[in-house]
Amino acid sequence: MKNKVIVLGSIAYDYIMSFEENFVNAVSMDREKEEYQSTVTAADKIQRYGGTAGNIAYNLGLLNIARTSVFGSVGNDFESLGYREHVSKFDKIVFDVDVFKDLYTAACYIVNDIKANQMIVFHGGALNKCEEIDLKDKISDPESYAYAINSTQSIKAMENFANQLYDLGIPSIFDPGQVTVLFPKNILIEIIKKSKILIGNKYEISQIKEKTGLSDEELMQLVNAVITTKGADGSLLIYKDDSGKIHNIDIPISKPEIVEDNTGAGDGYRAGVLSGLLLNMTLIDSCRLGSIVGSFVIETHGAQTHFYDIINIRKRFFDTFGYVPQELEQI
């Protein structure tokens, strides 16, 4: 029975700070001499649990549908700063991570000024060790996995994971994310060929088409579906049916009760899609489930601070689309 999914991607701490001034007034720069100096004093600092894999897994834990294996690399602070304890409340989520005592877990430092400008510094730390992971050594029952998502981290790690998942016969969703622009054309095409579904926001999908030179029709010759998320404009599902006919379906957003923070909404969407595929829902209903999950994420600050259960999911699905898929009703 295929009752498991795999989540691959970053596991990270997000440190969010505010600067009660305009960055422009805190910068000294001489372009000719290539000299730069900036001093920013943050007014506050909030630690959040984050990373693409962590955010997806958190939502899968709330949905409580799939038995989820998260593979990755973390540092000595994964336990000391509470990440493992944070996710241990989910019975069906297993963080099978390699812990490197001499390294730190990946961290993203984000400073927001009064004009909503952002200064971001990302430190990969132990995340870079993911390139050394071989899924064939960790997975003894590949036939139990319905799907895997190969999401944003180093290009080498994503390439390795794509090859390993393909060899194991585990269908995968390719989610190159923010590093799309860094992919060499040939590697990008090879990973897409070994994936069943390609997902990204409208900018990332546009970058993929520009870098590969492939049109929508040519992309659809390589994968079964392309999902483009468009923020407040919903998402677009392009898929081919069993006869090979290509369909374009617009998926509207699900209206949240309140909008607090968009961070992690896309990862919530991906968790919904994975759960739908595990339940053998149609791709359309899986994307609609993704829309529902994403709507809960933006109701709180941070990507892993919200809460919902399957009852909340069913209600919002009905309120948004006027029905509830049978697969969700039977849970």
C-alpha positions in Angstrom: 0.0 0.0 0.0 1.4 3.4 -1.0 0.8 5.3 2.2 4.0 7.4 2.5 5.5 10.5 1.0 9.1 11.9 1.0 9.9 15.5 1.6 13.3 16.8 0.5 14.4 20.4 0.8 15.8 22.9 3.4 15.4 22.7 7.1 16.2 26.1 8.6 15.7 28.7 11.3 14.4 32.0 10.2 15.5 35.0 12.3 13.2 38.0 11.6 14.2 41.5 12.7 13.0 45.0 12.2 14.9 48.2 11.5 13.0 51.3 12.5 14.5 53.4 9.8 15.0 53.4 6.0 17.9 51.2 4.8 18.8 54.0 2.4 19.8 56.2 5.3 22.0 53.5 6.8 24.2 52.8 3.8 27.4 54.4 2.7 28.6 53.3 -0.8 31.2 54.4 -3.3 30.6 52.5 -6.5 33.8 53.6 -8.2 36.0 52.4 -5.3 33.7 49.5 -4.6 33.4 50.4 -1.0 30.3 49.7 1.0 29.4 50.1 4.7 26.1 49.7 6.5 25.2 49.5 10.1 21.8 48.3 11.1 20.5 48.1 14.7 17.6 45.7 14.9 14.7 46.7 17.2 13.6 43.1 17.8 14.4 39.5 16.8 12.0 36.6 16.4 13.1 33.0 15.8 10.8 30.9 13.5 11.0 27.4 12.3 11.3 27.3 8.6 12.9 25.9 5.4 10.9 24.4 2.5 11.0 20.8 3.8 10.2 21.9 7.3 7.2 24.0 6.3 5.8 21.3 4.0 6.3 18.6 6.7 4.6 20.8 9.3 1.4 21.1 7.2 1.5 17.4 6.4 1.6 16.8 10.1 -1.5 18.9 10.7 -3.3 17.2 7.8 -2.4 13.9 9.4 -3.0 11.9 6.2 0.4 10.8 5.0 3.2 9.0 6.7 6.0 11.4 5.9 9.8 10.9 5.8 11.9 14.0 5.8 15.5 13.5 4.8 18.1 16.1 5.2 21.1 17.5 7.1 21.0 19.7 10.2 23.5 21.1 12.7 24.1 20.9 16.4 21.3 23.4 17.1 18.5 21.3 15.5 17.8 19.9 19.0 19.1 22.7 21.3 17.0 25.4 19.6 13.9 23.2 19.7 13.2 22.2 16.1 13.1 18.5 16.8 10.8 18.9 19.7 8.6 21.2 17.6 8.0 18.6 15.0 8.0 15.5 17.3 4.3 16.2 18.2 3.3 14.7 14.8 3.1 10.9 15.0 3.3 10.4 11.2 6.2 12.7 10.5 9.8 11.2 10.8 12.8 13.6 10.5 15.4 11.1 9.3 18.1 13.7 9.3 21.9 13.5 9.6 23.1 15.7 12.4 26.5 17.4 12.1 27.8 18.5 15.5 30.4 20.8 14.1 28.0 22.7 11.9 24.8 24.8 12.4 21.4 24.2 10.9 20.7 26.4 7.9 19.6 29.9 8.9 17.9 32.8 7.1 18.4 36.3 8.6 15.7 38.8 7.5 15.7 42.4 8.4 12.7 44.6 7.4 12.9 48.4 7.4 10.0 50.9 7.7 9.6 50.9 3.9 9.1 47.1 3.8 12.5 46.7 2.2 14.3 43.5 3.2 17.9 42.7 3.9 18.4 38.9 3.7 21.5 36.8 4.6 21.2 33.0 4.2 23.7 30.6 5.7 23.5 27.1 4.4 25.6 25.4 7.1 24.7 21.7 7.4 22.2 22.0 4.5 25.2 21.7 2.2 25.8 18.2 3.4 22.6 17.0 1.8 24.7 16.4 -1.3 26.2 13.4 0.4 22.9 11.7 1.2 22.0 8.5 -0.8 18.3 7.7 -0.5 19.0 4.2 -1.6 20.7 3.6 1.8 17.8 5.1 3.7 14.8 3.6 1.9 14.1 -0.1 2.1 10.5 -0.1 0.9 10.3 2.3 -2.1 7.1 0.6 -3.2 5.4 2.1 -0.1 5.9 5.7 -1.3 3.2 7.4 -3.3 5.2 10.5 -4.1 8.2 12.6 -3.2 8.8 16.3 -3.4 12.3 17.4 -4.4 12.3 21.0 -3.3 14.7 23.9 -3.0 18.2 23.4 -1.8 21.6 23.1 -3.6 21.5 22.2 -7.3 23.8 19.2 -6.7 21.6 17.8 -4.0 18.4 18.2 -6.1 20.1 16.6 -9.0 21.3 13.6 -6.9 17.8 13.2 -5.3 16.1 13.3 -8.7 18.4 10.5 -10.0 17.9 8.4 -6.8 14.1 8.8 -6.7 14.0 7.8 -10.4 16.1 4.7 -9.8 13.9 3.8 -6.8 10.8 4.1 -8.9 9.3 6.8 -6.6 7.3 9.4 -8.5 8.5 12.9 -7.8 7.4 16.6 -7.8 10.3 18.9 -8.8 10.2 22.3 -7.0 13.4 24.2 -7.9 12.2 27.4 -6.3 14.5 30.4 -5.7 17.6 28.7 -7.2 16.0 28.0 -10.6 18.0 30.7 -12.2 21.3 29.0 -11.1 20.6 25.7 -12.9 22.6 24.8 -16.0 20.2 24.1 -18.8 21.1 20.5 -19.3 20.7 19.6 -15.6 17.4 21.4 -15.4 16.0 19.5 -18.3 17.3 16.1 -17.1 15.6 16.6 -13.7 12.4 17.7 -15.3 12.5 14.5 -17.4 12.8 12.3 -14.3 9.9 14.1 -12.5 6.1 13.6 -12.9 5.1 17.1 -11.8 6.8 20.5 -12.1 5.8 23.2 -9.6 6.8 26.8 -9.1 5.5 30.3 -8.8 4.9 32.3 -12.0 8.4 33.8 -12.0 10.1 30.4 -11.5 8.1 28.7 -14.2 8.9 31.6 -16.5 12.6 31.3 -15.7 12.4 27.5 -16.4 10.9 28.1 -19.8 13.4 30.8 -20.6 16.4 28.8 -19.5 15.4 25.6 -21.2 13.9 27.2 -24.3 10.8 24.9 -23.8 7.2 26.1 -24.4 4.3 24.9 -22.3 3.5 22.2 -24.9 7.1 21.0 -24.9 7.3 20.9 -21.1 4.1 18.8 -21.1 5.9 16.2 -23.3 8.3 15.7 -20.3 6.0 15.7 -17.3 2.4 14.9 -16.5 1.6 18.3 -15.1 2.9 21.8 -14.5 1.5 23.7 -11.5 2.1 27.5 -11.4 1.2 29.3 -8.2 0.3 33.0 -8.6 -0.3 34.3 -5.0 -3.5 36.2 -4.7 -4.4 35.2 -8.2 -4.6 31.5 -7.3 -2.8 28.9 -9.4 -2.8 27.3 -12.8 -2.8 23.6 -13.4 -1.7 22.3 -16.8 -2.0 18.5 -17.1 -2.6 15.8 -19.7 -5.2 13.1 -19.3 -4.9 9.4 -20.1 -5.5 10.1 -23.8 -2.7 12.7 -23.9 -5.0 15.7 -24.2 -3.7 18.8 -22.4 -6.0 20.8 -20.1 -5.6 24.2 -18.5 -7.4 24.7 -15.2 -7.4 27.9 -13.1 -7.6 27.2 -9.4 -8.9 30.1 -7.3 -7.5 31.0 -3.9 -9.4 30.0 -0.8 -10.2 33.2 1.2 -8.6 33.3 4.6 -10.3 34.7 7.6 -7.5 37.2 8.0 -4.2 38.0 6.2 -1.2 38.2 8.5 1.8 36.8 6.7 2.2 35.1 3.3 5.4 33.4 4.3 5.1 29.6 3.7 1.8 29.7 1.9 3.3 28.0 -1.1 4.8 25.3 1.1 1.3 24.7 2.5 0.0 24.5 -1.0 2.5 21.8 -1.8 1.5 19.8 1.3 -2.1 19.9 0.2 -1.1 18.6 -3.3 1.0 15.8 -1.8 -1.9 14.7 0.5 -4.4 14.8 -2.3 -2.1 12.6 -4.5 -1.7 10.1 -1.7 -5.5 9.9 -1.3 -5.7 9.2 -5.1 -7.7 12.5 -5.6 -7.6 14.0 -9.0 -4.9 16.6 -9.8 -7.6 19.3 -9.9 -8.9 18.4 -6.4 -5.3 18.0 -5.1 -4.5 21.5 -6.2 -7.8 22.8 -4.7 -6.7 21.1 -1.5 -3.4 22.9 -1.8 -5.3 26.2 -2.1 -7.2 25.4 1.1 -4.1 24.5 3.1 -2.3 27.7 1.9 -5.2 29.8 3.1 -4.6 28.7 6.7 -0.9 29.4 6.6 -1.3 33.1 5.9 -3.6 33.7 8.9 -0.7 33.8 11.4 2.9 35.3 11.4 5.4 32.6 10.5 5.2 29.5 8.3 4.8 27.0 11.2 2.6 28.8 13.7 -0.9 28.1 12.4 -3.3 25.3 13.3 -6.1 23.4 11.5 -7.5 19.8 11.5 -9.3 17.8 8.8 -12.7 19.1 10.0 -11.5 22.7 9.3 -10.1 21.6 5.9 -13.4 19.9 4.9 -15.5 23.0 5.9 -13.3 25.5 4.1 -13.1 23.2 1.0 -16.9 23.2 0.9 -17.3 26.9 1.5 -14.8 27.6 -1.3 -15.7 25.0 -3.9 -19.2 23.9 -3.0 -18.4 20.3 -2.4 -16.0 18.0 -0.5 -14.1 15.3 -2.5 -15.1 11.8 -1.4 -11.5 10.9 -0.5 -11.5 13.7 2.1 -15.0 12.7 3.4 -13.8 9.2 4.1 -10.8 10.1 6.3 
